[in-house]
């Protein structure tokens, strides 16, 4: 006999707050990134060994063995590139989740403020209707902003890893300039070469 649906819901634990869920997801993603980093290290070592084998076989004039090692090296490099892309994707997802967590905390802080603003507006309606009207507009504006604020989370909506955005490019340029200035000040190197 199957338990009624309402009983199943009654005894299920309540869902975790979104902040806790995000923190747990970020923790798990970091663990997976570490596993990928270990795989990447092993693949780089395998790459080195295979490359040395190719060189050794060429020196010994064993072209067929050299070709076999070279083909395997090619496959190892493909795997390395795939692992690298996965690491970047996990990093990107982690950053997005951390951003979402920050925004949800801000939104959670804004909601009580909006309720307070609404209460003040209601109190001012009879005393200062023009101020109350303006406060209502502000309240609506903030509410509308909160209602439409969303982060893309599906793979189709996220900018591909290879794609560069104009804003991202500008940040990269500024970061590079900042880094060069830091280097120059710490090593007394020319700013541009």
N, C-alpha and C positions, 0 to 999 in steps of 0.2 A: 504494500500500500504506500503510495506516494504522499508526502506531507503537503498540505495546502501551501500555496505560494506565499500567503501572508505570514505563515509560520517560519518559512525559510528566511524571508526578509527580516523577521523579528529577531532571529538568532544569529544573523550575520553580523560580524563586527562592523562598526561604522567606517566609512572610507577615511583614509588618512587625509589630513589637510594638505592642500596642494604644495605648500612649501616643503613639508616632510617628504612627499612623494618625489618632488624634484631633487631634493638633497640625496635621497636614496638612489635615484636614477643616475645622478652625477657620479656618485660613489661607484656604482656598478660600471658606468662607462669608463671611469678612470682605471678600474681593474682590467677591463678589456683592452684599453690603450696600452697598459703595461705588458699585457700578453703579446700584443702586436709588436711592441718595441723589442721584446725578447726574440720574437720570430724574425724581426728585421735584422737583428744582430747576427742570428744564426745564418740568415740568408746572405748577409754581407761576407761572413766568414766562408760560406760555401762558394760564393762568387770568387773570392780570392784564391781558394784552393783550386777551383776549376780553371781559372785563368792561368795559374802557374802550371797546371797540367797541360793546357793547350800549348803554352810556350815550350814546355819540356818535350812534348810529343813532336812539335815542329822542329826543334833542335835535333831530335833523334831521327828526323826524316820519316816519321810515322804519320802520314797525312790522314789516313782513315781514322786512327785513334784521336788525332787532333780535331778532326771534324766532329766526331762523336762528343768529345768534351766541349767543343765550341757550341754545338747545338744544345747541350744540356745547360751550359752557361747562359745561353739565350733564354731558356725557359726559367732559370733561376732569376734572371733579371726581370722577366715579366712578372713573376711572383713578387719580387721585391717592390716593383712599381705598384702592383695591386695592394700590397700591404701598406705601402706609403700612402696611397689614396684613401685607404680605410682609416688610417691614423688621422689624416686630415679631416675626414668626414666626422669621426668621433670627436675630434677637437671642436669642430664647428658646432656640432649638436650640443656638446657640453657648454660652450659659450652661450648658445641660444637659450638653453635651459636656465643658466644662471641669470641671463638677462630677464627672462620671463619671471623668474622668482623675484627679482628686484622690482619689476613693474607691478606684479601682483601685490607685493607688500606696500608699494606706494598707493595703489588703488584701494587697498584695504584701509590705509590711513586716510584717504580722501573721502571715503563713504561717510564716516561719522561727521567730517567737516561739512559735507554737503547737507546732511540732516540738520546740523546746527545752523547753517546758512538759510535753509528752508524755514526753520523755526524763527529766526530773526526776521526774515522776510514777512512771515505771517504776522508777527508782532508790529511791524512797521507799516503794514498796509493802511491802517486807519490814521496813523500819525503822520507819516511821510510817504505818501503813495509814490512819488517820483523815485525816491531812493529804493523803496520796496520793488518797484518795477525793474529798476536797473539790477538789483540783486537777483531778482528772478531770472533775468537774462543771463547773468553770470552763471547762476545755478544751472540753467538749461544748457548753456555752452559746455560747462564742465561735464554734466551728465551725458550730453551727446558725445563728447570726446571719449569718455569712459566706455560708452556703448559701442563705439566703432573701433576702439583700440583693440587690435588683435595682432598676434604674431603668426606669420605663416609657419606651419609645422609639417605640412605634407611635402614630400620630396619634389613634387611638381612646382610648388610655390617658392622653394628655396633656390637662390641663385646657384647654379652649378659651381663646383669647386674651381673649375678652370676659368670661369667668367670673372671679370673684374668690373667693379662698379666705379663710377666717377668719384663718388665720395671716398670709397676705399683707396683708390689711386692717390687722391689728395692726402689722405692720412699717411699712406706709405711714403710719399715724397717728404712730408713734414717729419716723419719719424726718421728717415734716412738723414735728413739735414741735422736733426737733433743728435743723432748718433755720431755723425761726423764732427759736430761741435764738441761733444763729449770726448771723442778720441783726441781731437786737436788739443783740448785743454789738458788732458791727462798725459799725452806724449809729446806735446808741442810739435805736432805734424801740420803740414799745410792743409787748409780746409778742402781744397779741390785739387785733383791731380790730373 
